[in-house]
Amino acid sequence: MPLIDSLAREGQTRIVLAIADGLGGLPRRGKTELESAATPNLDRLAARSSLGLAVPVEPGVTPGSGPAHLALFGYDPLEYQVGRGVLEALGIGLEVGPRDLCCRANFATLGPDGLVSDRRAGRISTELCAKLCARLQDVVRAITGAEVIVAPGKEHRFVVVFRSDGLDEAVAETDPQHTGAAPASPTALRPEAAKSAALVAEFVRLSVSALAQEKNANCVLLRGFAKVPKIPTMNERFRLKPACIAAYPMYRGLARLVGMDLVECGAEWKDELDALGQRAAGYDFVYIHFKETDRAGEDGDFDAKVELIERFDEEVVPALERVKPDVLCITGDHSTPALMAGHSWHPVPVLLASAYGRGPAQAGGFTERACNQGSLGRFYSRQLMGLLLAHAMRLAKFGA
């Protein structure tokens, strides 16, 4: 049993973990997005908080959102590797069992040359996604050897679940991950996956004819083939009663995977903050997620990310403080510098406010540079849970 698990104990204190997705950045004209933003509330809070930098996986390793979040929840992402398909399926509310092979899917645009011109089909509406998924569900009834479930997500995203005996997750993704390339074939990466690959290939074949008349969403790209792993819950490990407030399916799926209850909320920040104040009162650990900072970083839009950080400071930070948690942690899951237009390996700034912090090393607000000088130092994201529990007085003493 891990040390933190053996020391964890029940209590009355409350922890709120707020994630501004992709928070960390890189300098443009000498300042990162966080350093460029006007953040009086974060700076004020930082003056009485402990600061540090978290390494999501290992130095130099760029993480996906799944392992980065699992690490923040106290799980070693190298030990607990979870495929994207399972997370997406759980996140939209599907029940996933041991006979299920899940994958994340995108509606995409295929040009007349057979190459992908838009991996997101122009970010079609969620309503159109639902209609197209219903169409696919009708045509895949012709597939024999497995039950196939097609379920819509947000915008261009959806989930496909193949349900049968003898399925294996080692199937090559059809998503080339960039435009100007043809979709790949879903080949088996080991002999045990031959049945799975054949089912996926038949799904792709049927979807081509079903979507042929669509202008933008005329093909599907599949990735993240995965079966559900066995993971101990946060209650079993840390004696917590945890809840998740998140709009995006993947993050809700991550939360379900580790035993969090899902608090219903809308898609806007105000909806999430209302849920925190009104529907999460009975929980002693609340994870609340804000996606838009990551999206701006992935779009390479430095100024938009700065504006979103300023909005986070103005709207979110005061609301977090109003619920008066015993421990408040504000961080990101990973860095998404606009200058790289994608995830990066750079450590993530962490702010931890409690009655037992030592405060920052020096004045300077909440920035990457200030966090680099903070009293928490540099640590692995999987160690954050121990810090949260300690500051909440939820860890017993080790040894005599």
N, C-alpha and C positions, 0 to 999 in steps of 0.2 A: 504494500500500500504506500502511495506517495506520502511524504512527510506532511504536507499541508492537509491532505485528506484526514490523516490520523489526528491532527490537532484541531480540526474544525469543530465548532460547537454551535448549538442553537443560541439565539439571543433575541433581543428586542430592537436592536439597531437596524438601520436601513441604509442600503447602498444604492446609488443611482449612477449608472455608467452610460454616459452620453457620447455617441460616436458621430463625429463629423467626418463622413467617409472621405478617404483620400486627403486628409487634412494637410499633411506635410508637403512642402514644395521646394523649389530651387530659385536662386536669385535671378531677377531681371533688373538690370541697372543697379545691382548691389543689394536688392531686397527681395525676399521671398514673398509669396502671396500673403502669408500671415503677418509678415513684417510690414507689408505695404498697406494693410487694412487698418482702419481706425477702429480699435476694439477697446473702448474705455471700460466696459464691464468685465471682459476677460482680464484686462490689465489690473483692474482693482482686485479681482478675485485671485489673480496670480500673486499679488503682493502678500497674501496671507496663506498661500498654498505651497505644497511641495511640488517641485517641477523635476522632470527628467525626460529621457529619450528612450523609447522602446524599439527593440529590434524584432520585427514580426516573426521571422523564422531563424535565419542565420545571417551573419554579416555577408553582404553581397548578394543575397538571394532575394529576388523579386517575388513577392507572394501574390497569389490570387486572393479574392475576397473570402473564400471559404476557409483556408488555413489561417489567414490573418485574424478572422473573427474567432475561430476555435481557440487560437492562442490567447486572445483576450479573455475568453471564458475559462481559462485555466487548463486547457487541453494541449498537450504537445502535438503540434500539427504533423510532426514526422511519425508519431505513433498512431494517431487517429486521422487517416486520410479518407476523405469523403468526396465522392464524385459530385459534380455540379448537378447532374440529373436528379439525384435523390433530394438535394437541397431545394431545387425548384419544385419538385413534386410535393414535398412536404409543405413548402411555403404557400402553395395555392390550395392547400387543404386536402390533398389526396391521401388516402391511407395506403401506405407502402408496406408490403410484406416480403418474405424471403424468396418468393417465386417471381418477383418483379425486377425487370431491367428498365431503368429510367434514363431518359436523356432530355437535355435541354434542346429546344429547337427555336430557330428564327425563321420567320418568313423573310425572303430576300428577293432581290431583283436580278434576273438572269438576262443578259443581253442577247441579241441575235447571234453573236459570235460564240455563245455557250459559256461566256465568262461572267463571273459575278460582278455587277456594277454597283450594287448597294447591298451590304450585308444586313441592313435593317429595313429594307423595303420602304425607305422614306419615312421610317417611324410611323407606320400606319396606326390608326386609332385602335384603342382597345376594343371598341365595338366591332370594327371590321375584323379584327383578329378572332373574336368569338364566332362570327359568322363563318369565317374560313375554316376554323377548327371543327365546327359542326359539319361542314361539307366533307372534310377529311374523315371525320368519324363515320360518315355514311359509306364512303368508298372503301375504307379499310376493313369493313365487315367481310370483304372477300378474302382476306388473309386467313389461311388455315394454319393450325399448329400453335396458335397463341391468341389470347384475347388482347386487343390493342385499344388503349385508352388515349384519346387526344383531348387535352384540356388547355384552355386559353390562359395566358398570363396577362402582363401589361404590354400595351403597344404591339410590337412585332414578335414578342416572345410567347412561346407556348411549350407544353410538356407532352412527351409521348411516353407511355408506359407499356411495355410488352410483358404479358403475364403468362408464364408457362413453366413447366419443369425443365431443368437442364439448361437454363440460360446462363451465359457468362458475359462479363462486362468488357472483355478484351476485344472491342470492335473499333476499327479505325474511324475517326471522326470524318464527316463529310464536309464540314465547314473549313475552308482553306485559311480562315482567319484574316484574310485581306482581299481587297478587290483586285480585279484584273486576272483572276485565276479561276479555273473550273472547279466545281464541287468534286470532292474526292469520292472514291468508291468505298462503301462500308465493308471493308474486308476483315476477316478474322485475323487477329494478331497472335492467336495460338489455337491449336486444334479444337480445344474445348468450346471455343466461341463460334464454331461453324454454323450452328443452328441460329444463334443470335444474329450473325451477319446476314444470313439468308432472309430472316424476317425483316431486318432493317432495309435491305435492298428491295424487297417487295413493297415495303411502305413508301420508299422513295419513288419507285416506279409508278405506283398508283397516284401519288401526289402530283406527279408531273402532268398527267392528263387532267386531274381535278382542278389544277390552278392555271391551265394553259391560257385561258382568256383574261387573266388578271394582268393589269398594266404594270403594277409594281411588285405585288406579292405573288410572283409566278414560279417560285421554287422554295424548297425548304432546305435548311442547313442544320445538321444534327451534330451535337457534341456532348461531352460529359457523360458518356455511358457509365452507369454505376448501379450497384446493388447496395441495399441498406446495410451498414455495418452495425455491430453491437457496441454501444457507447454508454458508460454509466452516466446517470443523470447528475445535475448539479445538486439536487437534493441528497442523493446518495453520497456524493463526494464531499460537499461543502456544508450540508445541513441548512441549505437555503430554500426559501420558497420564491422562485424566480418568475419574472414575467418579462415579456417582450412587447415593445411598441415599435412597430416598423411597418412601412407601407409596401415595401418591395418584397415579392414572394421569396426570393432566395434567403433573405435575412430572417424572415419568419420561419423558413425551413431549417436554417441553422439553429434557431432558438428551440424549435420543437425537438430537434435531434438530441439536444442536451437537457430536455425535460422542462423547458420554460412554458408557462401558459401564454397563449397569445391574447393580448388585449386588443379588442376591436377598435379600429380608428380609421379615419379617412386618409386621403393621400396627401393632404396639405400639412405643413408644419404646425399650423394652428390646431388641426385635428389631433395630431400626435400629442401636442402639449396639453390639450383639453383632456385627452385620455390619461395622461400622466397625473393630472390634478384630480380627476373625477373617478377613474375606474381602476387605478393601480394602487389604491391605498392599502389593500390587504396583503401586499407583497413586501418582502424585506430585501429583494434585489430586483431592480428594474433596469433593463437595457432598452435604451431609446436610440433610434437610428435616423440619421439625416443623410440622404443620398446625394443631394444636388452638388455639393462641393466636389465630389468625385467626378460627376458627369462633366462639370466645367473643365476640370483638369484633363480628362480624357479628350475633350474637344479641343484642347490646346488654347483655351481662352483664359489667359492670365487675368484680364480685367474682370471678367465675369466671376471668376473664383474669388477675387478680392471682394467684389460686391456681395457675394453670398456669405463670405466670412463676416463681413460687416453686418449683414442681416442676421446671421446666427448670433452675433454679439448683442444686437438690439432686441431681438425677439425671443431667442431661446434661453440665453444665460439667465435673465431675470426670472423666467418661468421655472427654470431648474432650481434656482435659489428659493423660490416661493414655497416649494414643497418641503423645504428644510430637511433634506436627508442628513443622516449622521456622517456619511461619506459621499462626496460628489467627485466623480472623475470625468474629465472631459479630454478626449483624445481622438485619434483616428485609427482605423484598422491598418492602414498602410499610407504611404505617401503617393500622391498622384501629381507630380509637378506638371504645370501647364507647358513648360518648356520641353518636356518629354512626351506630352500627350498620351500618357499611359502610366500604369503602376511603376514604381521604382523600388529599389532596395534601401532607400535612405531611412534612417530611424525616424520614428514618429514622435512629435511633441506630446507630453503627458502633463496634465494638471490634476493634482489630487488634493482636495480640500477636506479637512477634518479638524477636530479639536486637538489632534495629536501630531500634526505636521511640524516640521522644523522651518518651514518657509523657504523662499528662494535664496540662492547664493548671493544674489545682488538684485537691485531694481532693474527693470527692463521689460516688464510686461510678460505676455505669453507669446513667445516666439521660439523658433528653433534654436537660436543662439542663447537665449535666456535659459531654455530647458537644458541645453548642453552644460550649463553651469549650475544646474539645480541640485538640490540635496538628494534626490532620488538617484542621480547618476544615470548611467546607461545600463539597461537590463533587457532581458528577453520578455516579449509580450506575455508568454505563458506564465511569467512570474508576477504579473500584475495582480492576479486574483489573490495571491498570498498577501500582497500589500493592502488590497482593499479589505480583506478579512481582518488583518491586523489592526488597521485604523478603525475598523468597526468593533474592535474588541471581541472578535469572534474566533480567535485562535487561543488554545490552551498553551501553557508554557511547555517547552520541550525539555525533558529530562528533570532530574531532581534539583 
